[in-house]
Amino acid sequence: VRGRPSVPLCRRTVAARCYQTRAPLNLSRSLSRTQADGVGGVTRGAGAGGRAQAKQKRGAAFATKAIPDDVDWVAVRGYLYATVIQFGLIAATLRALDFVFPKIAFEALGKITLFGVDAAAWPAKAKSVAVFFFFLFMSLRSRIFSPLDNRRPTLSSETKEMQERKRPGWMPPPLAFPIIWSTIAILRATSSLLVWKALGGKFLVAPLTVFLGHLCIGDTWNSINNVDKEYGVATLSMLFVVSSVYVSCYGYFQVSKQAGLVLLPSCIW
């Protein structure tokens, strides 16, 4: 406390802070009564000291179980709101695609004969290609919908991080990350295309929405870990990242076993 260095300051809870400022005063009053009242004062002082010790134990137990009062709740709410906003924008995009996509004149491609491919197959192939590239784009750039700074680490920055921070020996080299993530993005787009076909060509459906929600959580985690460098919070929030990808994979399995198997490497990674 500014101006009162003799008073201990506890950062755990307000209750603990109040106790630590009051306990020495109670003890000093007990000692003064002991000196003034003689034997009776000693008895009362001992009783007050016992009560102070009991109160100290209760205060310590309360402080241990309480939430720290130095949590930056503004930042926590900011991460939560950014994730919700990003998810809402993506859901609105899916709803717009359900409205616009059927109106695109893919059937006009059925009049074109090219490379010996049956003209009747062109509209369906064109739709599949368009949907595949949409989900590939979302797998790589879903962060454009996020209000947070979601810059990915570069190869040079990751190499520097490895020199400054302790990493496990089984961690892949920095060069492996863009290769692995690119492969996973292709698998995500492929599995999402399979789900899209299995559900009648709809975008705003539960499995696809849950998967894109997983991407939103991953983007927020990237901002926490790689931009804000809040490594403790990033470690805790990894629970949401991992659980959301497992839920997404399970949802894909429910629709198409093939789609679930294609998405499975994302869970392992």
C-alpha distance (Angstrom), angle and dihedral (degrees) to the residues before:
residue distance angle dihedral
V1 . . .
R2 3.80 . .
G3 3.80 110.8 .
R4 3.83 94.5 9.4
P5 3.81 106.9 76.6
S6 3.81 91.9 159.6
V7 3.81 92.0 67.1
P8 3.83 112.1 82.5
L9 3.80 115.0 -127.8
C10 3.79 120.1 -144.6
R11 3.83 116.7 -160.0
R12 3.76 94.6 -165.8
T13 3.79 104.7 80.3
V14 3.77 142.0 -15.9
A15 3.79 89.3 -119.0
A16 3.78 92.3 55.4
R17 3.80 90.8 46.7
C18 3.80 90.9 52.6
Y19 3.79 91.2 49.4
Q20 3.78 95.3 49.4
T21 3.79 91.6 52.6
R22 3.82 93.0 48.3
A23 3.79 103.5 39.7
P24 3.85 96.9 71.4
L25 3.82 89.8 49.2
N26 3.82 92.3 52.5
L27 3.78 90.7 48.5
S28 3.81 92.9 49.6
R29 3.80 90.9 51.1
S30 3.81 89.9 51.1
L31 3.81 91.4 51.9
S32 3.82 91.9 48.8
R33 3.79 90.8 51.9
T34 3.81 89.2 49.3
Q35 3.78 92.6 55.0
A36 3.82 93.6 45.9
D37 3.80 101.2 44.0
G38 3.80 101.6 40.9
V39 3.77 117.1 -149.5
G40 3.79 93.5 -3.6
G41 3.76 88.9 50.6
V42 3.79 90.4 51.7
T43 3.78 89.6 54.3
R44 3.76 93.0 48.7
G45 3.81 90.7 44.8
A46 3.78 91.3 52.4
G47 3.79 90.1 49.9
A48 3.80 91.3 49.0
G49 3.80 90.0 47.4
G50 3.82 90.2 52.4
R51 3.77 90.9 49.8
A52 3.80 89.9 48.1
Q53 3.81 90.8 52.2
A54 3.81 91.6 48.8
K55 3.77 90.2 47.7
Q56 3.80 89.7 49.4
K57 3.81 91.1 53.8
R58 3.81 91.6 49.0
G59 3.81 91.1 47.8
A60 3.80 92.2 49.1
A61 3.80 91.8 49.5
F62 3.79 90.8 48.8
A63 3.80 92.5 48.2
T64 3.81 91.8 50.9
K65 3.79 93.5 54.3
A66 3.80 96.7 41.4
I67 3.80 126.1 93.6
P68 3.82 113.5 -102.8
D69 3.79 112.3 -100.2
D70 3.83 93.0 -142.8
V71 3.82 94.4 71.2
D72 3.79 112.0 127.2
W73 3.80 96.2 -126.8
V74 3.80 91.2 173.2
A75 3.80 89.9 62.8
V76 3.82 91.7 44.2
R77 3.81 91.1 52.8
G78 3.80 89.4 45.9
Y79 3.80 91.9 56.5
L80 3.79 91.2 46.3
Y81 3.81 94.6 47.8
A82 3.81 92.2 46.3
T83 3.81 90.8 53.0
V84 3.80 92.0 48.9
I85 3.82 92.3 47.5
Q86 3.79 92.0 49.0
F87 3.80 91.9 48.4
G88 3.82 91.0 48.3
L89 3.80 92.5 51.7
I90 3.79 91.8 48.9
A91 3.81 91.8 47.8
A92 3.81 89.1 51.1
T93 3.80 89.0 51.1
L94 3.80 90.8 52.6
R95 3.79 90.2 49.7
A96 3.80 90.3 50.8
L97 3.80 90.9 49.9
D98 3.81 90.6 52.7
F99 3.79 87.0 56.4
V100 3.82 100.3 40.6
F101 3.80 104.6 32.7
P102 3.83 97.3 67.4
K103 3.81 89.4 51.8
I104 3.81 94.2 58.9
A105 3.80 109.8 106.0
F106 3.79 98.7 -122.7
E107 3.80 88.5 147.3
A108 3.81 89.7 73.4
L109 3.79 87.5 71.8
G110 3.80 88.4 65.2
K111 3.79 88.5 78.0
I112 3.79 92.7 61.0
T113 3.78 122.3 88.9
L114 3.78 112.3 -163.7
F115 3.81 134.3 162.3
G116 3.78 90.4 -2.5
V117 3.83 92.0 -68.3
D118 3.77 116.1 143.2
A119 3.79 107.6 -100.6
A120 3.79 91.4 -137.2
A121 3.83 90.1 65.1
W122 3.80 95.7 55.7
P123 3.83 98.6 82.7
A124 3.80 93.5 52.9
K125 3.80 91.9 44.8
A126 3.79 92.1 48.5
K127 3.81 91.0 51.6
S128 3.80 91.4 49.7
V129 3.80 92.1 49.4
A130 3.81 92.1 48.8
V131 3.81 92.7 49.3
F132 3.81 92.2 45.5
F133 3.81 92.3 53.6
F134 3.79 91.4 45.9
F135 3.80 92.3 56.6
L136 3.80 90.7 40.7
F137 3.80 88.8 55.1
M138 3.80 90.9 48.0
S139 3.80 91.1 49.7
L140 3.80 90.9 53.3
R141 3.81 103.4 31.1
S142 3.80 108.8 22.3
R143 3.80 86.6 125.0
I144 3.81 91.5 77.7
F145 3.82 86.0 81.1
S146 3.82 92.4 54.5
P147 3.82 122.1 93.0
L148 3.81 89.4 -149.2
D149 3.78 128.0 89.4
N150 3.81 101.2 -100.7
R151 3.78 101.7 173.1
R152 3.79 112.9 161.3
P153 3.80 119.7 -131.6
T154 3.78 115.6 -99.0
L155 3.78 125.8 -133.9
S156 3.81 92.4 -104.1
S157 3.82 94.1 46.7
E158 3.80 91.7 48.1
T159 3.80 90.9 50.8
K160 3.80 89.5 52.0
E161 3.81 90.9 48.0
M162 3.79 90.7 54.0
Q163 3.80 89.6 54.9
E164 3.81 93.7 49.3
R165 3.80 101.0 39.1
K166 3.77 131.8 52.5
R167 3.82 110.6 -110.7
P168 3.81 131.4 -177.7
G169 3.78 116.2 -97.2
W170 3.81 92.6 -121.6
M171 3.81 93.2 59.6
P172 3.84 111.5 121.5
P173 3.82 117.2 -115.0
P174 3.82 116.3 -94.7
L175 3.80 91.1 -107.7
A176 3.82 90.1 63.5
F177 3.80 95.0 59.4
P178 3.83 100.4 72.9
I179 3.81 90.3 44.0
I180 3.80 93.7 49.8
W181 3.81 94.8 42.9
S182 3.81 91.7 48.9
T183 3.80 89.9 52.1
I184 3.80 91.7 48.2
A185 3.82 90.3 49.6
I186 3.81 90.2 55.6
L187 3.81 90.9 48.4
R188 3.81 90.8 49.0
A189 3.80 91.7 51.5
T190 3.82 91.9 46.8
S191 3.80 94.1 49.5
S192 3.81 91.7 45.8
L193 3.80 90.1 51.7
L194 3.80 89.7 53.3
V195 3.81 90.7 51.0
W196 3.82 91.1 46.6
K197 3.80 90.7 54.1
A198 3.80 93.3 44.7
L199 3.82 91.7 53.1
G200 3.78 95.9 51.9
G201 3.79 100.0 -94.5
K202 3.81 96.5 -60.1
F203 3.81 122.9 145.9
L204 3.80 103.6 -170.3
V205 3.81 97.2 63.4
A206 3.79 129.3 126.9
P207 3.85 101.1 -104.6
L208 3.81 94.4 47.7
T209 3.81 92.1 42.5
V210 3.81 92.0 51.5
F211 3.79 90.7 48.7
L212 3.80 92.3 51.3
G213 3.80 88.3 46.9
H214 3.80 86.7 57.2
L215 3.80 88.7 54.8
C216 3.83 89.4 52.6
I217 3.80 91.2 52.8
G218 3.80 90.4 47.6
D219 3.80 91.3 51.4
T220 3.80 91.6 51.7
W221 3.80 90.3 48.1
N222 3.80 89.5 51.4
S223 3.80 89.6 54.4
I224 3.81 91.5 49.6
N225 3.79 95.5 46.2
N226 3.80 106.6 32.1
V227 3.82 103.2 27.6
D228 3.81 106.9 28.7
K229 3.84 93.3 29.7
E230 3.82 91.6 -140.5
Y231 3.79 93.7 153.8
G232 3.80 97.2 171.0
V233 3.80 93.0 52.0
A234 3.81 89.6 43.4
T235 3.80 90.3 55.0
L236 3.80 91.9 52.7
S237 3.80 93.9 43.7
M238 3.80 90.4 53.6
L239 3.81 84.8 80.1
F240 3.80 88.3 68.2
V241 3.81 93.0 45.3
V242 3.80 94.2 51.0
S243 3.80 96.1 41.4
S244 3.82 92.4 48.5
V245 3.81 93.5 52.8
Y246 3.82 90.5 48.9
V247 3.80 90.4 50.8
S248 3.81 89.9 48.2
C249 3.79 92.4 50.8
Y250 3.80 91.1 47.9
G251 3.81 90.1 51.5
Y252 3.79 91.0 51.2
F253 3.81 90.4 49.5
Q254 3.79 89.5 53.6
V255 3.80 90.7 56.3
S256 3.80 100.6 35.2
K257 3.78 127.7 0.6
Q258 3.78 89.6 -153.4
A259 3.81 91.4 54.4
G260 3.80 91.1 49.6
L261 3.80 91.8 51.6
V262 3.80 91.5 48.8
L263 3.82 91.0 52.1
L264 3.82 93.7 44.2
P265 3.86 95.9 89.4
S266 3.80 87.6 62.5
C267 3.81 88.8 60.9
I268 3.80 92.1 48.4
W269 3.80 92.9 48.7
